[in-house]
């Protein structure tokens, strides 16, 4: 793929321009590398995608993925779990203009999985530990639910080499996989608006795999759909976050539940966590600033100043900064920000603006500005 073509592909989404019919047919017909073939004739065999692991050492990332993939192919029958072959992965990447040993980010992995009809994705990171070939593998299983990508962290696995560490990853996946049928019952009930049945399915899944994030996400959805008490939602969301601290859905529901309970400090804490994980989410940021403005305008200003480094001419942010400076009694700064605001938005120079600026000038003992704003008003 030429450079211009690669840029076009990136603009419309990773792998969106690929034609995968030949590789897909090849993988669906069965793989000699894996035992227990062929796949089920009814098409119910699930597929798992394992690609190059993230690593500071590209060679280690490739080796770790190869060893884990080989372990899965040796331990799982194709009828129970089919492994997307390395050849199909490399053919797909190469056809898209990418290196065949590319270590992909989470969103790109899910797009690749979609092209190769993968049901599960094993996302991994390989790190050297100690001396020799000792390594630690950190992995998570990712699945797609509608348009949402869900993640299930697996316990880290240490080994004397990648092949040894791969054993722990395959074992952990097997333990998690036993809970999937019950999780699917939860999802089916959720889609049918049978929230109590969904909760029962989630509990059954958790009984089979104590650290199931998939089941907890489904259960949390059911409690939210039921409009259950904030305490119930906090309990489930906190359990989910204990396993996956970066789970944005858990954090967002915690923020809402704490806000409903009137616990503003905890609501702000959860929103701050969301902001750190997703600083580009303007809706979250605006809501957080509104929460902070009530009791902590100084904290809101600190957050806003950080955002404005990338948005210096945003009229809405400048207006919010002016209002926060007035709340924080930073009158000298508010006078300057207010004048900057009406340069960006002349319609903001209304009677309320001048009244507030005159008040700021009075509090700042700035007689010249009092006269200036009064004459302009």
C-alpha positions in Angstrom: 0.0 0.0 0.0 1.4 3.4 -1.0 1.8 6.2 1.6 -1.2 8.1 0.3 -3.3 5.0 0.4 -2.2 4.3 4.0 -3.3 7.8 5.0 -6.7 7.3 3.3 -7.1 4.0 5.2 -6.3 5.7 8.5 -8.9 8.4 7.8 -11.8 6.0 7.4 -10.7 3.5 10.0 -8.1 0.8 10.5 -8.5 -2.1 8.0 -11.7 -0.5 6.5 -10.3 -0.8 3.0 -9.2 -4.4 3.3 -10.7 -7.3 1.3 -10.4 -10.4 3.5 -12.4 -13.1 1.6 -9.5 -15.4 0.8 -7.9 -15.4 4.2 -11.2 -15.8 6.0 -12.1 -18.8 3.9 -8.7 -20.3 4.5 -9.0 -20.0 8.3 -12.6 -21.2 8.4 -11.8 -24.3 6.5 -9.5 -25.5 9.3 -5.9 -25.1 10.4 -3.3 -27.9 10.4 -1.5 -26.2 13.3 -4.4 -26.8 15.7 -5.7 -30.1 17.0 -9.2 -31.4 17.0 -10.4 -29.9 13.7 -12.4 -29.2 11.7 -14.6 -26.4 13.3 -18.2 -27.1 14.0 -20.4 -27.3 10.9 -23.1 -25.1 12.4 -20.7 -22.1 12.7 -20.8 -21.9 16.5 -17.1 -22.4 17.1 -15.7 -19.3 18.7 -12.4 -17.8 17.3 -9.6 -16.1 19.2 -7.1 -13.6 17.8 -3.6 -13.4 19.3 -1.2 -10.9 17.7 2.2 -9.4 18.5 2.4 -8.3 22.1 3.3 -4.8 23.1 6.9 -4.7 24.2 10.0 -2.5 24.3 11.7 -5.3 22.5 9.8 -6.0 19.2 11.4 -9.5 19.0 10.1 -10.4 22.4 6.6 -9.1 21.5 6.6 -11.4 18.5 8.0 -14.4 20.4 5.5 -14.0 23.3 2.5 -13.9 21.0 3.8 -16.9 19.0 4.3 -19.0 22.2 0.9 -18.1 23.6 -0.8 -18.8 20.2 1.1 -22.1 20.0 0.0 -23.0 23.5 -3.7 -22.3 22.7 -3.4 -24.4 19.5 -2.0 -27.3 21.5 -4.4 -27.2 24.4 -7.7 -26.3 22.7 -9.7 -28.4 20.2 -10.8 -26.4 17.2 -14.3 -27.5 17.9 -14.2 -25.6 21.2 -12.0 -22.6 20.4 -10.3 -22.0 17.1 -7.2 -19.9 16.9 -6.7 -17.4 14.1 -3.5 -18.6 12.4 -0.4 -16.5 12.2 -0.5 -16.7 8.4 -3.9 -15.1 8.3 -2.9 -12.3 10.7 0.2 -11.5 8.7 -1.6 -11.6 5.3 -4.2 -9.2 6.6 -1.7 -6.8 8.0 0.5 -6.9 5.0 -2.4 -6.4 2.6 -3.2 -3.2 4.6 0.3 -1.8 4.3 1.4 -2.6 7.9 4.3 -4.7 9.1 3.2 -8.3 9.8 4.7 -8.1 13.3 2.8 -4.9 14.2 1.8 -4.6 17.9 -1.6 -2.9 17.6 -3.5 -0.7 20.1 -6.8 -1.9 21.5 -9.1 -0.3 18.9 -7.0 -1.5 16.0 -7.0 -5.0 17.5 -10.8 -5.0 17.6 -11.0 -3.9 14.0 -8.6 -6.6 12.9 -10.6 -9.1 14.9 -13.7 -7.9 13.1 -12.1 -8.5 9.7 -11.0 -12.0 10.7 -14.3 -12.9 12.4 -12.6 -13.2 15.8 -14.9 -13.5 18.8 -12.2 -13.0 21.4 -9.0 -11.0 21.3 -6.0 -11.6 23.6 -4.3 -8.2 24.1 -0.8 -8.6 25.7 2.3 -6.9 26.9 5.7 -8.7 27.4 8.3 -7.4 29.7 11.8 -8.8 30.5 12.3 -9.6 34.2 15.6 -10.3 35.9 18.3 -11.9 33.8 18.3 -14.4 30.9 15.0 -15.1 29.2 12.7 -14.5 32.2 9.6 -12.6 31.2 6.3 -11.4 32.5 3.1 -11.4 30.4 0.3 -9.1 31.2 -2.9 -9.8 29.2 -6.5 -9.1 28.9 -9.4 -10.7 26.9 -11.4 -8.3 24.8 -14.8 -8.9 23.3 -17.3 -6.7 21.4 -20.9 -6.2 22.8 -22.8 -4.2 20.1 -20.6 -1.2 19.4 -18.8 -1.4 22.8 -15.5 -3.1 23.5 -15.3 -4.9 26.8 -12.1 -6.0 28.6 -11.4 -8.8 31.1 -7.9 -8.5 32.7 -6.2 -11.8 33.3 -3.6 -12.4 36.1 0.0 -11.7 35.0 2.1 -14.7 34.3 5.8 -14.9 35.0 8.0 -17.6 33.4 11.6 -18.5 32.8 10.9 -17.8 29.1 7.9 -16.8 26.9 6.9 -20.4 26.5 6.8 -21.0 30.2 4.8 -17.8 30.8 2.4 -18.8 28.1 1.2 -21.7 30.2 -0.2 -19.4 32.9 -2.0 -17.2 30.3 -3.7 -20.2 28.7 -4.7 -21.6 32.1 -6.2 -18.3 33.2 -8.1 -17.9 29.9 -9.6 -21.4 30.4 -10.8 -20.5 33.9 -12.4 -17.4 32.6 -13.9 -19.1 29.6 -16.0 -21.5 31.8 -18.1 -18.5 32.9 -18.9 -17.3 29.4 -22.2 -19.4 28.9 -23.7 -17.9 32.0 -22.5 -14.4 31.0 -24.3 -14.9 27.6 -27.5 -15.7 29.5 -27.1 -12.4 31.3 -26.7 -10.5 28.0 -29.7 -12.3 26.4 -31.9 -11.4 29.4 -30.6 -7.9 29.4 -31.6 -7.5 25.7 -35.0 -8.8 26.5 -35.4 -6.2 29.3 -35.5 -9.1 31.9 -33.3 -7.4 34.4 -33.7 -9.8 37.3 -32.9 -12.7 35.0 -29.8 -10.8 33.8 -28.6 -10.3 37.3 -29.1 -14.0 38.1 -27.1 -14.9 35.0 -24.3 -12.5 36.0 -24.2 -14.0 39.5 -24.0 -17.5 38.0 -21.1 -16.3 35.8 -19.3 -14.7 38.8 -19.7 -18.0 40.8 -17.8 -19.7 38.0 -15.1 -17.0 37.6 -14.8 -14.7 40.6 -13.1 -11.9 38.8 -15.4 -11.7 35.8 -15.6 -8.1 34.6 -17.9 -9.2 31.7 -20.5 -10.4 34.2 -20.2 -7.4 36.4 -20.7 -5.0 33.4 -23.8 -6.9 32.5 -25.1 -6.9 36.1 -24.4 -3.1 36.4 -26.4 -2.5 33.2 -29.3 -4.4 34.7 -29.2 -2.4 37.9 -29.0 0.9 35.9 -31.9 -0.2 33.7 -34.0 -1.0 36.9 -33.2 2.4 38.2 -32.1 0.7 41.4 -30.8 2.5 44.5 -27.5 4.4 44.3 -26.1 2.1 47.0 -26.8 -1.0 44.9 -25.2 0.6 41.8 -22.2 1.8 43.8 -21.7 -1.8 45.2 -21.6 -3.4 41.8 -19.6 -0.6 40.1 -17.0 -0.7 42.9 -16.7 -4.4 42.6 -16.1 -4.0 38.8 -13.5 -1.2 39.4 -11.6 -3.3 42.0 -10.8 -5.7 39.2 -10.5 -3.1 36.4 -9.6 0.3 37.9 -9.7 2.0 34.5 -13.2 0.8 33.5 -14.9 4.0 32.3 -18.4 2.5 32.5 -17.9 1.7 36.2 -16.5 5.2 36.9 -19.3 7.0 35.1 -22.0 5.1 37.0 -20.2 5.7 40.3 -20.0 9.4 39.5 -23.8 9.5 38.8 -24.7 7.4 41.8 -22.6 9.5 44.2 -24.0 12.7 42.8 -27.6 11.3 43.3 -26.7 10.5 46.9 -25.5 14.0 47.4 -21.9 13.0 48.0 -20.3 15.7 45.8 -16.7 15.0 46.9 -16.9 11.3 45.7 -18.7 12.4 42.5 -15.9 14.8 41.8 -13.3 12.1 42.6 -14.9 9.7 40.1 -15.1 12.4 37.4 -11.5 13.3 38.0 -10.6 9.7 37.4 -12.6 9.7 34.1 -10.9 12.9 33.0 -7.4 11.4 33.6 -8.3 8.4 31.5 -10.2 10.3 28.8 -9.1 14.0 28.8 -10.5 14.6 25.4 -14.1 13.9 26.6 -15.5 17.5 26.6 -18.8 16.4 28.1 -17.1 14.9 31.1 -14.8 17.9 31.5 -17.7 20.4 31.4 -19.7 18.4 34.0 -16.6 18.2 36.2 -16.0 21.9 36.0 -19.6 22.6 37.0 -19.3 20.3 40.0 -16.0 21.9 41.1 -17.3 25.4 40.6 -19.8 25.0 43.4 -17.3 24.4 46.2 -13.9 24.3 44.6 -13.5 27.0 42.0 -9.7 27.0 42.4 -9.6 23.3 41.5 -11.9 24.0 38.6 -9.5 26.8 37.3 -6.5 24.5 37.5 -8.3 21.9 35.4 -9.5 24.5 33.0 -6.1 26.0 32.6 -4.8 22.6 31.6 -7.5 22.2 29.0 -7.0 25.7 27.6 -3.4 24.9 26.7 -4.8 23.0 23.7 -7.8 25.3 23.2 -6.5 28.9 23.8 -9.1 30.6 21.6 -12.2 28.7 22.8 -14.7 31.4 23.7 -16.8 29.0 25.9 -13.7 28.1 27.9 -12.7 31.7 28.3 -16.1 32.6 29.6 -16.1 29.7 32.1 -12.6 30.9 33.2 -13.9 34.4 33.8 -16.9 33.2 35.8 -14.7 30.9 37.9 -12.2 33.7 38.6 -15.1 35.8 39.9 -16.2 32.9 42.1 -12.7 32.4 43.4 -12.5 36.2 44.1 -9.5 36.5 41.8 -10.8 39.9 40.6 -7.6 41.3 39.0 -7.3 38.2 36.8 -11.1 38.3 36.1 -10.8 41.8 34.7 -8.3 40.7 32.1 -10.1 37.5 31.2 -13.4 39.3 30.8 -11.9 41.7 28.3 -10.4 38.8 26.4 -13.8 37.1 26.4 -15.7 40.0 24.7 -12.9 40.1 22.0 -13.8 36.5 21.1 -17.5 37.0 21.5 -18.7 40.6 21.2 -22.3 39.5 22.0 -21.1 38.7 25.6 -20.6 42.4 26.2 -24.0 42.9 27.8 -25.3 44.6 30.9 -24.5 41.6 33.1 -20.9 41.5 31.9 -20.4 45.2 32.7 -22.1 44.9 36.1 -19.8 42.0 37.0 -16.7 43.7 35.7 -17.5 46.9 37.6 -18.0 44.8 40.7 -14.6 43.1 40.1 -12.9 46.5 39.6 -14.5 47.7 42.9 -13.2 44.7 44.8 -9.8 45.2 43.2 -9.9 49.0 44.2 -9.3 49.8 40.5 -10.9 53.2 40.1 -9.8 53.6 36.5 -11.5 50.4 35.4 -14.7 51.2 37.3 -15.0 54.5 35.3 -14.0 52.7 32.1 -16.6 49.9 32.4 -19.3 52.3 33.7 -18.9 54.6 30.6 -18.9 51.6 28.2 -22.0 50.2 29.9 
